[in-house]
Amino acid sequence: MKQIVAVLGHPIGHTMSPVMHNAAFEALGIDAEYLAFDVLPERLGEAIEGARALGFVGLNITIPHKVAALQYCEPDPLAASIGAVNTLVFGDEVKGYNTDATGAMEALRRAKVRVGGKEVLVMGAGGAARAIAHALVHEGARVVVANRTKQRAVELCEALGRATGTGFDELPALVQSCDVLINATSVGMRGESLVRGEWLHEGQVVFDIVYNPPETPLLKAARSAGAKTIDGVAMLVHQGAKAFELWFGVEPPVDVMERAVRRALAEG
Ligand SMILES: NC(=O)c1ccc[n+]([C@@H]2O[C@H](COP(=O)([O-])OP(=O)(O)OC[C@H]3O[C@@H](n4cnc5c(N)ncnc54)[C@H](OP(=O)(O)O)[C@@H]3O)[C@@H](O)[C@H]2O)c1
């Protein structure tokens, strides 16, 4: 019988996860299908229980359900300390994981970027920023979190213990002085950027987790300034690969997944 995995989110229209995982199933000859469901926040618990009752292998959980989903699973220590889950695995119990942190760190590793001891500026204090800042602190980076709503950055950094939270007032100076800049806000999808090109320079690494378009205005400016760039597709693929491993116990072909996502994004 075909095995089923799905992503629950609201809205869900633009997810690339089905394209990515279904390409991996085909490449590995696994009889499975990855679906996407638009689930209202007040129906999340029922949706998770329903998927489990129907025998799904597991789920991905995306915006805006990553924090709420914690109450419907047994989170592993990483997900519990991040305070959000994006992957559920069904068995005797519902296990919860956060593969966003792993995905972001793997994207940096593959680009041969070491963050230990480096000054890393994370823009954003939402779910993704939370996971990334947590992983960066764990890897020994000197982390600064800047967010439009300063209070959220301050609270996140208080919870992390070893990071500095601030608003956008000093963004130009913070961008200029950091070794690695990570955009973990949703800004960049519609041709906009929080960062001016003249704030960036050679020798920096700029990582934008927004993956549609793959080259955001921030990455374009970074490339022009001579900085090293990492796009959001890399993180998407590696967080997906980690989830795949948790569901099926095998490493998926990340190159196949990446090609499928890039092709779908290029086709619009
Ligand atoms: N590549 C990947 O694998 C991957 C994985 C996860 C997420 N993402 C992408 O990352 C982005 C953030 O996701 P999330 O789950 O963290 O979302 P979220 O929890 O809703 O957080 C959104 C963040 O963006 C900030 N923001 C939104 N609009 C802004 C604006 N106009 N100006 C300045 N800041 C703004 C918010 O600031 P306030 O706190 O002030 O509202 C907040 O920090 C999304 O685009 C998502 O698609 C990519």
The ligand as a MOL file (V3000), in Angstrom:
LIG
                    3D

  0  0  0     0  0            999 V3000
M  V30 BEGIN CTAB
M  V30 COUNTS 48 52 0 0 0
M  V30 BEGIN ATOM
M  V30 1 N 14.4040 27.8650 3.2080 0
M  V30 2 C 13.7520 27.2000 4.1510 0
M  V30 3 O 13.9110 25.9850 4.3140 0
M  V30 4 C 12.8240 27.9220 5.0720 0
M  V30 5 C 12.4090 27.3190 6.2780 0
M  V30 6 C 11.5620 28.0310 7.1300 0
M  V30 7 C 11.1250 29.3030 6.7570 0
M  V30 8 N 11.5250 29.8480 5.5690 0 CHG=1
M  V30 9 C 11.0900 31.2000 5.1660 0
M  V30 10 O 11.5260 32.1010 6.1670 0
M  V30 11 C 10.6110 33.1710 6.3080 0
M  V30 12 C 10.2580 33.3380 7.7910 0
M  V30 13 O 9.5620 32.1750 8.2360 0
M  V30 14 P 9.0670 32.0420 9.7480 0
M  V30 15 O 8.4930 30.6950 9.8930 0
M  V30 16 O 10.1260 32.4510 10.6880 0 CHG=-1
M  V30 17 O 7.9000 33.1570 9.7820 0
M  V30 18 P 7.3340 33.9560 11.0420 0
M  V30 19 O 7.4330 33.1400 12.2730 0
M  V30 20 O 6.0030 34.4670 10.6030 0
M  V30 21 O 8.3470 35.2140 11.2190 0
M  V30 22 C 8.3860 36.2380 10.2590 0
M  V30 23 C 9.5660 37.1740 10.5520 0
M  V30 24 O 9.6640 38.1340 9.4890 0
M  V30 25 C 9.5750 39.4630 10.0280 0
M  V30 26 N 8.8930 40.3160 9.0650 0
M  V30 27 C 7.7540 40.0330 8.3750 0
M  V30 28 N 7.4390 41.0670 7.5700 0
M  V30 29 C 8.3980 42.0210 7.7520 0
M  V30 30 C 8.6190 43.3110 7.2040 0
M  V30 31 N 7.7970 43.8520 6.2880 0
M  V30 32 N 9.7060 44.0190 7.6130 0
M  V30 33 C 10.5600 43.4900 8.5250 0
M  V30 34 N 10.3990 42.2680 9.0950 0
M  V30 35 C 9.3240 41.5400 8.7050 0
M  V30 36 C 8.8170 39.3110 11.3190 0
M  V30 37 O 9.0760 40.4250 12.1550 0
M  V30 38 P 8.0540 40.8330 13.3480 0
M  V30 39 O 8.4140 39.9490 14.5140 0
M  V30 40 O 8.3480 42.2650 13.5730 0
M  V30 41 O 6.6650 40.5820 12.8240 0
M  V30 42 C 9.4110 37.9940 11.8500 0
M  V30 43 O 10.6720 38.2090 12.4150 0
M  V30 44 C 9.4240 32.8320 5.4000 0
M  V30 45 O 9.5670 33.5400 4.1830 0
M  V30 46 C 9.5720 31.3410 5.1570 0
M  V30 47 O 9.0440 30.9380 3.9020 0
M  V30 48 C 12.3760 29.1900 4.7310 0
M  V30 END ATOM
M  V30 BEGIN BOND
M  V30 1 1 1 2
M  V30 2 2 2 3
M  V30 3 1 2 4
M  V30 4 1 4 5
M  V30 5 2 4 48
M  V30 6 2 5 6
M  V30 7 1 6 7
M  V30 8 2 7 8
M  V30 9 1 8 9
M  V30 10 1 8 48
M  V30 11 1 9 10
M  V30 12 1 9 46
M  V30 13 1 10 11
M  V30 14 1 11 12
M  V30 15 1 11 44
M  V30 16 1 12 13
M  V30 17 1 13 14
M  V30 18 2 14 15
M  V30 19 1 14 16
M  V30 20 1 14 17
M  V30 21 1 17 18
M  V30 22 2 18 19
M  V30 23 1 18 20
M  V30 24 1 18 21
M  V30 25 1 21 22
M  V30 26 1 22 23
M  V30 27 1 23 24
M  V30 28 1 23 42
M  V30 29 1 24 25
M  V30 30 1 25 26
M  V30 31 1 25 36
M  V30 32 1 26 27
M  V30 33 1 26 35
M  V30 34 2 27 28
M  V30 35 1 28 29
M  V30 36 1 29 30
M  V30 37 2 29 35
M  V30 38 1 30 31
M  V30 39 2 30 32
M  V30 40 1 32 33
M  V30 41 2 33 34
M  V30 42 1 34 35
M  V30 43 1 36 37
M  V30 44 1 36 42
M  V30 45 1 37 38
M  V30 46 2 38 39
M  V30 47 1 38 40
M  V30 48 1 38 41
M  V30 49 1 42 43
M  V30 50 1 44 45
M  V30 51 1 44 46
M  V30 52 1 46 47
M  V30 END BOND
M  V30 END CTAB
M  END
